[in-house]
């Protein structure tokens, strides 16, 4: 079985670095980006099962990443991580097809749980 | 004079009309006079013609001496007499003494003519008598009764002289006849038969003498008639001419007066009518320029008085409305500020949350990594992790500090009168080093004299520093920063323009740049509070801050501040 491929987009470099180390330890294949535009270019070349993106970024922001990824591949699960409280932009994100919404600062267990949930949904849909 | 415009216009039109009327009447009377005078000239000419006709008849009469020519002569004279008497007494008075003289001379002239005609009648008899006596004397002499010297040839010679005299009536023939007659006495002193002849001759002499006198009288009176009528005609002509000349002079004088006084009078009348309207118009213009406290003067007494009254009433209303509108606006403004404050508080809380959550998340993720990988972490990694935690803590601390400063601007600040040019210059000095390091070329165009605003030195300086720092970041590499200040004398504001040649701001961001926590800078490089704080400060100084930008060409910030009344 192939490893689950995860893309992380956050303009805070520390976020990507730490999450890559923590998630690779659990056997995921992780690629990190600090610019939305670069990340979307990579999406054209490779398939990612899960995309974890920050919302507020200069240039192409998280909402744009969400829209573009969902537009290209509706199977890809997009998880939003942001410093904004849930109510403000979560509604818009869910309407645009976000899988889940996690407010910073979060516990790594919470993120891992959401990833697992996304994985099982991916399996279900491919198994059918 | 307290006259209405209507009255002024009536006067303005009436006076020139009156002058024209007077001029017209005068001209009419002149023309009438001239017409009458022309009538006199005609009369005088007629008289002259008649007199000339009379003189012609006089000559014929003197030549032919018969009844027929005498009748023509008489008719001509009585024609003149009729004409002269037909002239009306006022005309006689007008023409003057010459006509009276003429009137008096005509009967005298007629009298001389009558006398002369009588003499002519007598002359025939007298000449006949002379001839009869002559024939008798001839007969006597032929008898030879007298001296032998009184010969027939002598008598015949005498009779020749007699005939010559009757024919020529000149001095030569007179002298011949006279001497021949006196010779008779020498030859025969007592010639009784000669007496009758002699008497007849003497009778002839005296008759001719009287006749000559009458002819003289007649001709001199005729000359006088001619002269008089000529004089009348000439003087009447002269009178008409002088009338024309006078009328001409008066007309020229009137035209000159019209040319000189006309424009002056029209101008005076017009300005007299228009002046109050002009004064009102000047005041309304001043009022329209914004001074609602001015009022139209009520010193006019014409229609503009009512106009000024209505205008002032209207202004009172306008001023009242304006004031109450101002009060409402202030109230509304205060309410709006309150609403904005509340809204910005919510936004602020959201902004703070986001800004603080990022460093906190970084710290927590780093700590979790350390906990998960406790055994596998190399000392280098450990050092990096600890440094990250410290950096992110510092970041959170800075955010709090900025926030405290931002909150600080909301408090009341101490305001005083100070020179804004000086503030700009100090702000430039503060950032001079950064400009130098970044290799930015600075161009300034600031007034030499101070411009005073009522404000807080430190806060305004912060505004300029914030904007200049933003410009430095926007330019990145080499570029130019331009700072200038202009005084708008109309509104008494100072406009400070700060322009950079940097990357510019995209259109979609322009509306957000003054919002707290809005930033396009990399995470951790700016809090997004600088422009927000700057805007708050400028507004606190009753000013405005504006931005114009074009991507790739640069950005210009304009700060408009009201100047304090006294410079």
Interface residues (C-beta under 8 A of the other chain):
Chain A: X11 X12 X14 X15 X18 X19 X21 X22 X25 X56 X58 X81 X82 X83 X84 X85 X88 X103 X104 X105 X106 X107 X108
Chain B: X350 X353 X354 X355 X356 X357 X358 X360 X361 X362 X363 X364 X365 X366 X368 X369 X372 X373 X388 X392 X520 X521 X522 X523 X524
